[in-house]
């Protein structure tokens, strides 16, 4: 079972189940990859977290700039694709 970091109460509010020193921004980003849950106005920590999220998204983009054709061509070069349409024999 994964480490439970966040829980939700009956009113729908989220709270941490761990000590603040045990939870990193990376942990929160993995649980909540988008920033919809962060209010855009308010505390300095919110502004800092929003900026970090933007930096992560900007850094991720070049790594994910690969077309699906390029992705599946890797299998074809390795002999993992058996159909002319580029589909794999394993479904």
PDB file as gemmi writes it, atoms N, CA and C in Angstrom:
CRYST1    1.000    1.000    1.000  90.00  90.00  90.00 P 1                      
ATOM      1  N   UNK A   1       0.856  -1.189   0.000  1.00  0.00           N  
ATOM      2  CA  UNK A   1       0.000   0.000   0.000  1.00  0.00           C  
ATOM      3  C   UNK A   1       0.890   1.236   0.000  1.00  0.00           C  
ATOM      4  N   UNK A   2       0.578   2.211  -0.854  1.00  0.00           N  
ATOM      5  CA  UNK A   2       1.402   3.425  -0.907  1.00  0.00           C  
ATOM      6  C   UNK A   2       1.292   4.232   0.387  1.00  0.00           C  
ATOM      7  N   UNK A   3       2.322   4.991   0.644  1.00  0.00           N  
ATOM      8  CA  UNK A   3       2.355   5.856   1.810  1.00  0.00           C  
ATOM      9  C   UNK A   3       1.235   6.879   1.725  1.00  0.00           C  
ATOM     10  N   UNK A   4       0.378   6.927   2.714  1.00  0.00           N  
ATOM     11  CA  UNK A   4      -0.743   7.873   2.698  1.00  0.00           C  
ATOM     12  C   UNK A   4      -0.241   9.227   3.201  1.00  0.00           C  
ATOM     13  N   UNK A   5      -0.224  10.192   2.297  1.00  0.00           N  
ATOM     14  CA  UNK A   5       0.264  11.523   2.644  1.00  0.00           C  
ATOM     15  C   UNK A   5      -0.869  12.499   2.907  1.00  0.00           C  
ATOM     16  N   UNK A   6      -1.971  12.334   2.183  1.00  0.00           N  
ATOM     17  CA  UNK A   6      -3.058  13.296   2.247  1.00  0.00           C  
ATOM     18  C   UNK A   6      -4.368  12.550   2.469  1.00  0.00           C  
ATOM     19  N   UNK A   7      -5.234  13.130   3.291  1.00  0.00           N  
ATOM     20  CA  UNK A   7      -6.573  12.587   3.512  1.00  0.00           C  
ATOM     21  C   UNK A   7      -7.580  13.716   3.328  1.00  0.00           C  
ATOM     22  N   UNK A   8      -8.834  13.338   3.192  1.00  0.00           N  
ATOM     23  CA  UNK A   8      -9.899  14.321   3.003  1.00  0.00           C  
ATOM     24  C   UNK A   8     -10.929  14.124   4.100  1.00  0.00           C  
ATOM     25  N   UNK A   9     -11.367  15.250   4.718  1.00  0.00           N  
ATOM     26  CA  UNK A   9     -12.364  15.147   5.778  1.00  0.00           C  
ATOM     27  C   UNK A   9     -13.776  15.185   5.196  1.00  0.00           C  
ATOM     28  N   UNK A  10     -14.777  15.101   6.051  1.00  0.00           N  
ATOM     29  CA  UNK A  10     -16.177  15.067   5.615  1.00  0.00           C  
ATOM     30  C   UNK A  10     -16.608  16.332   4.878  1.00  0.00           C  
ATOM     31  N   UNK A  11     -15.940  17.451   5.129  1.00  0.00           N  
ATOM     32  CA  UNK A  11     -16.288  18.712   4.468  1.00  0.00           C  
ATOM     33  C   UNK A  11     -15.564  18.877   3.129  1.00  0.00           C  
ATOM     34  N   UNK A  12     -14.724  17.917   2.771  1.00  0.00           N  
ATOM     35  CA  UNK A  12     -14.013  17.977   1.501  1.00  0.00           C  
ATOM     36  C   UNK A  12     -12.653  18.641   1.568  1.00  0.00           C  
ATOM     37  N   UNK A  13     -12.242  19.074   2.753  1.00  0.00           N  
ATOM     38  CA  UNK A  13     -10.932  19.711   2.902  1.00  0.00           C  
ATOM     39  C   UNK A  13      -9.845  18.639   2.990  1.00  0.00           C  
ATOM     40  N   UNK A  14      -8.675  18.939   2.431  1.00  0.00           N  
ATOM     41  CA  UNK A  14      -7.542  18.020   2.469  1.00  0.00           C  
ATOM     42  C   UNK A  14      -6.618  18.394   3.616  1.00  0.00           C  
ATOM     43  N   UNK A  15      -5.985  17.382   4.200  1.00  0.00           N  
ATOM     44  CA  UNK A  15      -4.997  17.631   5.242  1.00  0.00           C  
ATOM     45  C   UNK A  15      -3.903  16.574   5.163  1.00  0.00           C  
ATOM     46  N   UNK A  16      -2.709  16.944   5.648  1.00  0.00           N  
ATOM     47  CA  UNK A  16      -1.570  16.040   5.625  1.00  0.00           C  
ATOM     48  C   UNK A  16      -1.685  15.006   6.738  1.00  0.00           C  
ATOM     49  N   UNK A  17      -1.283  13.801   6.439  1.00  0.00           N  
ATOM     50  CA  UNK A  17      -1.272  12.719   7.417  1.00  0.00           C  
ATOM     51  C   UNK A  17       0.135  12.471   7.934  1.00  0.00           C  
ATOM     52  N   UNK A  18       1.068  13.278   7.518  1.00  0.00           N  
ATOM     53  CA  UNK A  18       2.466  13.112   7.892  1.00  0.00           C  
ATOM     54  C   UNK A  18       3.019  14.414   8.452  1.00  0.00           C  
ATOM     55  N   UNK A  19       4.137  14.289   9.135  1.00  0.00           N  
ATOM     56  CA  UNK A  19       4.867  15.444   9.636  1.00  0.00           C  
ATOM     57  C   UNK A  19       5.356  16.269   8.443  1.00  0.00           C  
ATOM     58  N   UNK A  20       5.310  17.574   8.548  1.00  0.00           N  
ATOM     59  CA  UNK A  20       5.730  18.461   7.456  1.00  0.00           C  
ATOM     60  C   UNK A  20       7.168  18.210   7.004  1.00  0.00           C  
ATOM     61  N   UNK A  21       8.021  17.754   7.923  1.00  0.00           N  
ATOM     62  CA  UNK A  21       9.406  17.478   7.565  1.00  0.00           C  
ATOM     63  C   UNK A  21       9.550  16.197   6.743  1.00  0.00           C  
ATOM     64  N   UNK A  22       8.527  15.363   6.704  1.00  0.00           N  
ATOM     65  CA  UNK A  22       8.584  14.099   5.977  1.00  0.00           C  
ATOM     66  C   UNK A  22       8.039  14.202   4.551  1.00  0.00           C  
ATOM     67  N   UNK A  23       7.327  15.281   4.230  1.00  0.00           N  
ATOM     68  CA  UNK A  23       6.670  15.417   2.932  1.00  0.00           C  
ATOM     69  C   UNK A  23       7.401  16.473   2.114  1.00  0.00           C  
ATOM     70  N   UNK A  24       7.738  16.124   0.862  1.00  0.00           N  
ATOM     71  CA  UNK A  24       8.440  17.064  -0.016  1.00  0.00           C  
ATOM     72  C   UNK A  24       7.493  17.600  -1.082  1.00  0.00           C  
ATOM     73  N   UNK A  25       7.938  18.629  -1.779  1.00  0.00           N  
ATOM     74  CA  UNK A  25       7.173  19.135  -2.915  1.00  0.00           C  
ATOM     75  C   UNK A  25       7.047  18.066  -3.993  1.00  0.00           C  
ATOM     76  N   UNK A  26       8.062  17.237  -4.132  1.00  0.00           N  
ATOM     77  CA  UNK A  26       7.999  16.145  -5.107  1.00  0.00           C  
ATOM     78  C   UNK A  26       6.876  15.173  -4.756  1.00  0.00           C  
ATOM     79  N   UNK A  27       6.692  14.886  -3.469  1.00  0.00           N  
ATOM     80  CA  UNK A  27       5.602  14.019  -3.041  1.00  0.00           C  
ATOM     81  C   UNK A  27       4.253  14.615  -3.424  1.00  0.00           C  
ATOM     82  N   UNK A  28       4.078  15.904  -3.152  1.00  0.00           N  
ATOM     83  CA  UNK A  28       2.814  16.564  -3.484  1.00  0.00           C  
ATOM     84  C   UNK A  28       2.597  16.631  -4.994  1.00  0.00           C  
ATOM     85  N   UNK A  29       3.659  16.893  -5.736  1.00  0.00           N  
ATOM     86  CA  UNK A  29       3.541  16.962  -7.195  1.00  0.00           C  
ATOM     87  C   UNK A  29       3.121  15.608  -7.763  1.00  0.00           C  
ATOM     88  N   UNK A  30       3.629  14.539  -7.188  1.00  0.00           N  
ATOM     89  CA  UNK A  30       3.258  13.208  -7.663  1.00  0.00           C  
ATOM     90  C   UNK A  30       1.789  12.936  -7.382  1.00  0.00           C  
ATOM     91  N   UNK A  31       1.301  13.360  -6.230  1.00  0.00           N  
ATOM     92  CA  UNK A  31      -0.107  13.160  -5.885  1.00  0.00           C  
ATOM     93  C   UNK A  31      -1.029  14.089  -6.662  1.00  0.00           C  
ATOM     94  N   UNK A  32      -0.592  15.341  -6.836  1.00  0.00           N  
ATOM     95  CA  UNK A  32      -1.411  16.373  -7.482  1.00  0.00           C  
ATOM     96  C   UNK A  32      -0.593  17.038  -8.589  1.00  0.00           C  
ATOM     97  N   UNK A  33      -0.496  16.411  -9.765  1.00  0.00           N  
ATOM     98  CA  UNK A  33       0.357  16.981 -10.813  1.00  0.00           C  
ATOM     99  C   UNK A  33      -0.131  18.306 -11.386  1.00  0.00           C  
ATOM    100  N   UNK A  34      -1.403  18.625 -11.233  1.00  0.00           N  
ATOM    101  CA  UNK A  34      -1.861  19.931 -11.690  1.00  0.00           C  
ATOM    102  C   UNK A  34      -1.997  20.865 -10.489  1.00  0.00           C  
ATOM    103  N   UNK A  35      -2.216  22.113 -10.753  1.00  0.00           N  
ATOM    104  CA  UNK A  35      -2.229  23.114  -9.676  1.00  0.00           C  
ATOM    105  C   UNK A  35      -3.628  23.630  -9.364  1.00  0.00           C  
ATOM    106  N   UNK A  36      -4.649  22.917  -9.832  1.00  0.00           N  
ATOM    107  CA  UNK A  36      -6.015  23.393  -9.620  1.00  0.00           C  
ATOM    108  C   UNK A  36      -6.380  23.516  -8.137  1.00  0.00           C  
ATOM    109  N   UNK A  37      -5.759  22.732  -7.302  1.00  0.00           N  
ATOM    110  CA  UNK A  37      -6.088  22.744  -5.880  1.00  0.00           C  
ATOM    111  C   UNK A  37      -5.431  23.903  -5.135  1.00  0.00           C  
ATOM    112  N   UNK A  38      -4.500  24.590  -5.788  1.00  0.00           N  
ATOM    113  CA  UNK A  38      -3.806  25.713  -5.145  1.00  0.00           C  
ATOM    114  C   UNK A  38      -4.514  27.003  -5.519  1.00  0.00           C  
ATOM    115  N   UNK A  39      -4.912  27.761  -4.537  1.00  0.00           N  
ATOM    116  CA  UNK A  39      -5.530  29.063  -4.811  1.00  0.00           C  
ATOM    117  C   UNK A  39      -4.452  29.990  -5.361  1.00  0.00           C  
ATOM    118  N   UNK A  40      -4.787  30.745  -6.396  1.00  0.00           N  
ATOM    119  CA  UNK A  40      -3.782  31.588  -7.031  1.00  0.00           C  
ATOM    120  C   UNK A  40      -3.427  32.812  -6.191  1.00  0.00           C  
ATOM    121  N   UNK A  41      -4.332  33.238  -5.359  1.00  0.00           N  
ATOM    122  CA  UNK A  41      -4.073  34.393  -4.497  1.00  0.00           C  
ATOM    123  C   UNK A  41      -3.729  33.900  -3.100  1.00  0.00           C  
ATOM    124  N   UNK A  42      -2.990  34.721  -2.385  1.00  0.00           N  
ATOM    125  CA  UNK A  42      -2.779  34.374  -0.988  1.00  0.00           C  
ATOM    126  C   UNK A  42      -1.341  34.348  -0.569  1.00  0.00           C  
ATOM    127  N   UNK A  43      -1.024  33.365   0.222  1.00  0.00           N  
ATOM    128  CA  UNK A  43       0.249  33.250   0.929  1.00  0.00           C  
ATOM    129  C   UNK A  43       1.448  33.172  -0.002  1.00  0.00           C  
ATOM    130  N   UNK A  44       2.590  33.557   0.550  1.00  0.00           N  
ATOM    131  CA  UNK A  44       3.839  33.455  -0.195  1.00  0.00           C  
ATOM    132  C   UNK A  44       4.135  32.015  -0.586  1.00  0.00           C  
ATOM    133  N   UNK A  45       3.792  31.046   0.289  1.00  0.00           N  
ATOM    134  CA  UNK A  45       4.069  29.649  -0.045  1.00  0.00           C  
ATOM    135  C   UNK A  45       3.263  29.217  -1.267  1.00  0.00           C  
ATOM    136  N   UNK A  46       2.055  29.745  -1.413  1.00  0.00           N  
ATOM    137  CA  UNK A  46       1.249  29.394  -2.590  1.00  0.00           C  
ATOM    138  C   UNK A  46       1.887  29.939  -3.860  1.00  0.00           C  
ATOM    139  N   UNK A  47       2.340  31.188  -3.796  1.00  0.00           N  
ATOM    140  CA  UNK A  47       2.995  31.798  -4.953  1.00  0.00           C  
ATOM    141  C   UNK A  47       4.270  31.030  -5.311  1.00  0.00           C  
ATOM    142  N   UNK A  48       5.040  30.659  -4.296  1.00  0.00           N  
ATOM    143  CA  UNK A  48       6.269  29.896  -4.511  1.00  0.00           C  
ATOM    144  C   UNK A  48       5.951  28.537  -5.129  1.00  0.00           C  
ATOM    145  N   UNK A  49       4.935  27.859  -4.613  1.00  0.00           N  
ATOM    146  CA  UNK A  49       4.558  26.547  -5.126  1.00  0.00           C  
ATOM    147  C   UNK A  49       4.055  26.639  -6.564  1.00  0.00           C  
ATOM    148  N   UNK A  50       3.269  27.652  -6.873  1.00  0.00           N  
ATOM    149  CA  UNK A  50       2.786  27.842  -8.241  1.00  0.00           C  
ATOM    150  C   UNK A  50       3.964  28.057  -9.197  1.00  0.00           C  
ATOM    151  N   UNK A  51       4.943  28.837  -8.763  1.00  0.00           N  
ATOM    152  CA  UNK A  51       6.124  29.081  -9.594  1.00  0.00           C  
ATOM    153  C   UNK A  51       6.896  27.775  -9.815  1.00  0.00           C  
ATOM    154  N   UNK A  52       7.054  26.982  -8.770  1.00  0.00           N  
ATOM    155  CA  UNK A  52       7.747  25.699  -8.910  1.00  0.00           C  
ATOM    156  C   UNK A  52       7.003  24.786  -9.881  1.00  0.00           C  
ATOM    157  N   UNK A  53       5.689  24.767  -9.788  1.00  0.00           N  
ATOM    158  CA  UNK A  53       4.882  23.940 -10.689  1.00  0.00           C  
ATOM    159  C   UNK A  53       5.083  24.394 -12.140  1.00  0.00           C  
ATOM    160  N   UNK A  54       5.119  25.705 -12.373  1.00  0.00           N  
ATOM    161  CA  UNK A  54       5.368  26.217 -13.726  1.00  0.00           C  
ATOM    162  C   UNK A  54       6.750  25.791 -14.228  1.00  0.00           C  
ATOM    163  N   UNK A  55       7.740  25.858 -13.351  1.00  0.00           N  
ATOM    164  CA  UNK A  55       9.098  25.445 -13.724  1.00  0.00           C  
ATOM    165  C   UNK A  55       9.137  23.964 -14.087  1.00  0.00           C  
ATOM    166  N   UNK A  56       8.425  23.142 -13.333  1.00  0.00           N  
ATOM    167  CA  UNK A  56       8.365  21.707 -13.623  1.00  0.00           C  
ATOM    168  C   UNK A  56       7.728  21.475 -14.977  1.00  0.00           C  
ATOM    169  N   UNK A  57       6.613  22.146 -15.238  1.00  0.00           N  
ATOM    170  CA  UNK A  57       5.923  21.972 -16.518  1.00  0.00           C  
ATOM    171  C   UNK A  57       6.810  22.405 -17.681  1.00  0.00           C  
ATOM    172  N   UNK A  58       7.539  23.500 -17.514  1.00  0.00           N  
ATOM    173  CA  UNK A  58       8.429  23.969 -18.574  1.00  0.00           C  
ATOM    174  C   UNK A  58       9.574  22.984 -18.807  1.00  0.00           C  
ATOM    175  N   UNK A  59      10.076  22.378 -17.738  1.00  0.00           N  
ATOM    176  CA  UNK A  59      11.168  21.412 -17.868  1.00  0.00           C  
ATOM    177  C   UNK A  59      10.678  20.091 -18.468  1.00  0.00           C  
ATOM    178  N   UNK A  60       9.444  19.696 -18.162  1.00  0.00           N  
ATOM    179  CA  UNK A  60       8.895  18.444 -18.673  1.00  0.00           C  
ATOM    180  C   UNK A  60       8.623  18.515 -20.167  1.00  0.00           C  
ATOM    181  N   UNK A  61       8.182  19.650 -20.641  1.00  0.00           N  
ATOM    182  CA  UNK A  61       7.715  19.780 -22.022  1.00  0.00           C  
ATOM    183  C   UNK A  61       8.736  19.285 -23.046  1.00  0.00           C  
ATOM    184  N   UNK A  62       9.998  19.736 -23.003  1.00  0.00           N  
ATOM    185  CA  UNK A  62      10.961  19.255 -24.007  1.00  0.00           C  
ATOM    186  C   UNK A  62      11.173  17.737 -23.933  1.00  0.00           C  
ATOM    187  N   UNK A  63      11.088  17.165 -22.754  1.00  0.00           N  
ATOM    188  CA  UNK A  63      11.278  15.728 -22.611  1.00  0.00           C  
ATOM    189  C   UNK A  63      10.129  14.933 -23.221  1.00  0.00           C  
ATOM    190  N   UNK A  64       8.961  15.534 -23.275  1.00  0.00           N  
ATOM    191  CA  UNK A  64       7.777  14.852 -23.789  1.00  0.00           C  
ATOM    192  C   UNK A  64       7.455  15.233 -25.231  1.00  0.00           C  
ATOM    193  N   UNK A  65       8.301  16.055 -25.868  1.00  0.00           N  
ATOM    194  CA  UNK A  65       8.087  16.467 -27.258  1.00  0.00           C  
ATOM    195  C   UNK A  65       8.513  15.349 -28.197  1.00  0.00           C  
ATOM    196  N   UNK A  66       7.786  14.264 -28.166  1.00  0.00           N  
ATOM    197  CA  UNK A  66       8.041  13.110 -28.992  1.00  0.00           C  
ATOM    198  C   UNK A  66       6.699  12.698 -29.581  1.00  0.00           C  
ATOM    199  N   UNK A  67       6.622  12.620 -30.894  1.00  0.00           N  
ATOM    200  CA  UNK A  67       5.352  12.222 -31.504  1.00  0.00           C  
ATOM    201  C   UNK A  67       5.096  10.752 -31.205  1.00  0.00           C  
ATOM    202  N   UNK A  68       3.841  10.364 -31.304  1.00  0.00           N  
ATOM    203  CA  UNK A  68       3.505   8.959 -31.101  1.00  0.00           C  
ATOM    204  C   UNK A  68       4.154   8.085 -32.173  1.00  0.00           C  
ATOM    205  N   UNK A  69       4.286   8.636 -33.375  1.00  0.00           N  
ATOM    206  CA  UNK A  69       4.978   7.902 -34.438  1.00  0.00           C  
ATOM    207  C   UNK A  69       6.417   7.598 -34.019  1.00  0.00           C  
ATOM    208  N   UNK A  70       7.116   8.598 -33.488  1.00  0.00           N  
ATOM    209  CA  UNK A  70       8.492   8.394 -33.037  1.00  0.00           C  
ATOM    210  C   UNK A  70       8.556   7.375 -31.899  1.00  0.00           C  
ATOM    211  N   UNK A  71       7.586   7.439 -31.017  1.00  0.00           N  
ATOM    212  CA  UNK A  71       7.543   6.508 -29.893  1.00  0.00           C  
ATOM    213  C   UNK A  71       7.392   5.073 -30.382  1.00  0.00           C  
ATOM    214  N   UNK A  72       6.408   4.840 -31.261  1.00  0.00           N  
ATOM    215  CA  UNK A  72       6.153   3.489 -31.739  1.00  0.00           C  
ATOM    216  C   UNK A  72       7.236   3.013 -32.715  1.00  0.00           C  
ATOM    217  N   UNK A  73       7.911   3.934 -33.376  1.00  0.00           N  
ATOM    218  CA  UNK A  73       8.999   3.562 -34.282  1.00  0.00           C  
ATOM    219  C   UNK A  73      10.132   2.900 -33.514  1.00  0.00           C  
ATOM    220  N   UNK A  74      10.275   3.233 -32.241  1.00  0.00           N  
ATOM    221  CA  UNK A  74      11.300   2.597 -31.418  1.00  0.00           C  
ATOM    222  C   UNK A  74      11.048   1.089 -31.349  1.00  0.00           C  
ATOM    223  N   UNK A  75       9.785   0.674 -31.205  1.00  0.00           N  
ATOM    224  CA  UNK A  75       9.439  -0.746 -31.191  1.00  0.00           C  
ATOM    225  C   UNK A  75       9.710  -1.387 -32.542  1.00  0.00           C  
ATOM    226  N   UNK A  76       9.371  -0.662 -33.603  1.00  0.00           N  
ATOM    227  CA  UNK A  76       9.545  -1.193 -34.949  1.00  0.00           C  
ATOM    228  C   UNK A  76      11.026  -1.466 -35.228  1.00  0.00           C  
ATOM    229  N   UNK A  77      11.882  -0.536 -34.820  1.00  0.00           N  
ATOM    230  CA  UNK A  77      13.331  -0.721 -35.015  1.00  0.00           C  
ATOM    231  C   UNK A  77      13.843  -1.898 -34.206  1.00  0.00           C  
ATOM    232  N   UNK A  78      13.205  -2.159 -33.058  1.00  0.00           N  
ATOM    233  CA  UNK A  78      13.631  -3.259 -32.202  1.00  0.00           C  
ATOM    234  C   UNK A  78      12.953  -4.571 -32.585  1.00  0.00           C  
ATOM    235  N   UNK A  79      12.072  -4.528 -33.596  1.00  0.00           N  
ATOM    236  CA  UNK A  79      11.403  -5.735 -34.035  1.00  0.00           C  
ATOM    237  C   UNK A  79      10.157  -6.066 -33.237  1.00  0.00           C  
ATOM    238  N   UNK A  80       9.641  -5.095 -32.475  1.00  0.00           N  
ATOM    239  CA  UNK A  80       8.476  -5.355 -31.643  1.00  0.00           C  
ATOM    240  C   UNK A  80       7.151  -5.079 -32.313  1.00  0.00           C  
ATOM    241  N   UNK A  81       7.161  -4.576 -33.533  1.00  0.00           N  
ATOM    242  CA  UNK A  81       5.925  -4.266 -34.236  1.00  0.00           C  
ATOM    243  C   UNK A  81       5.797  -5.231 -35.405  1.00  0.00           C  
ATOM    244  N   UNK A  82       4.635  -5.872 -35.522  1.00  0.00           N  
ATOM    245  CA  UNK A  82       4.517  -6.867 -36.569  1.00  0.00           C  
ATOM    246  C   UNK A  82       3.500  -6.535 -37.655  1.00  0.00           C  
ATOM    247  N   UNK A  83       2.706  -5.494 -37.493  1.00  0.00           N  
ATOM    248  CA  UNK A  83       1.711  -5.150 -38.506  1.00  0.00           C  
ATOM    249  C   UNK A  83       2.168  -3.982 -39.347  1.00  0.00           C  
ATOM    250  N   UNK A  84       1.641  -3.902 -40.583  1.00  0.00           N  
ATOM    251  CA  UNK A  84       1.987  -2.772 -41.450  1.00  0.00           C  
ATOM    252  C   UNK A  84       1.470  -1.465 -40.920  1.00  0.00           C  
ATOM    253  N   UNK A  85       0.403  -1.534 -40.112  1.00  0.00           N  
ATOM    254  CA  UNK A  85      -0.180  -0.308 -39.565  1.00  0.00           C  
ATOM    255  C   UNK A  85       0.555   0.167 -38.316  1.00  0.00           C  
ATOM    256  N   UNK A  86       1.619  -0.527 -37.943  1.00  0.00           N  
ATOM    257  CA  UNK A  86       2.411  -0.111 -36.786  1.00  0.00           C  
ATOM    258  C   UNK A  86       1.898  -0.653 -35.470  1.00  0.00           C  
ATOM    259  N   UNK A  87       0.935  -1.577 -35.532  1.00  0.00           N  
ATOM    260  CA  UNK A  87       0.402  -2.124 -34.283  1.00  0.00           C  
ATOM    261  C   UNK A  87       1.272  -3.282 -33.821  1.00  0.00           C  
ATOM    262  N   UNK A  88       1.272  -3.463 -32.552  1.00  0.00           N  
ATOM    263  CA  UNK A  88       2.029  -4.551 -31.955  1.00  0.00           C  
ATOM    264  C   UNK A  88       1.178  -5.812 -31.945  1.00  0.00           C  
ATOM    265  N   UNK A  89       1.809  -6.940 -31.946  1.00  0.00           N  
ATOM    266  CA  UNK A  89       1.084  -8.204 -31.892  1.00  0.00           C  
ATOM    267  C   UNK A  89       0.502  -8.476 -30.519  1.00  0.00           C  
ATOM    268  N   UNK A  90       0.977  -7.796 -29.490  1.00  0.00           N  
ATOM    269  CA  UNK A  90       0.455  -7.998 -28.134  1.00  0.00           C  
ATOM    270  C   UNK A  90      -0.570  -6.944 -27.848  1.00  0.00           C  
ATOM    271  N   UNK A  91      -1.765  -7.340 -27.512  1.00  0.00           N  
ATOM    272  CA  UNK A  91      -2.839  -6.395 -27.218  1.00  0.00           C  
ATOM    273  C   UNK A  91      -3.443  -6.710 -25.883  1.00  0.00           C  
TER     274      UNK A  91                                                      
END                                                                             
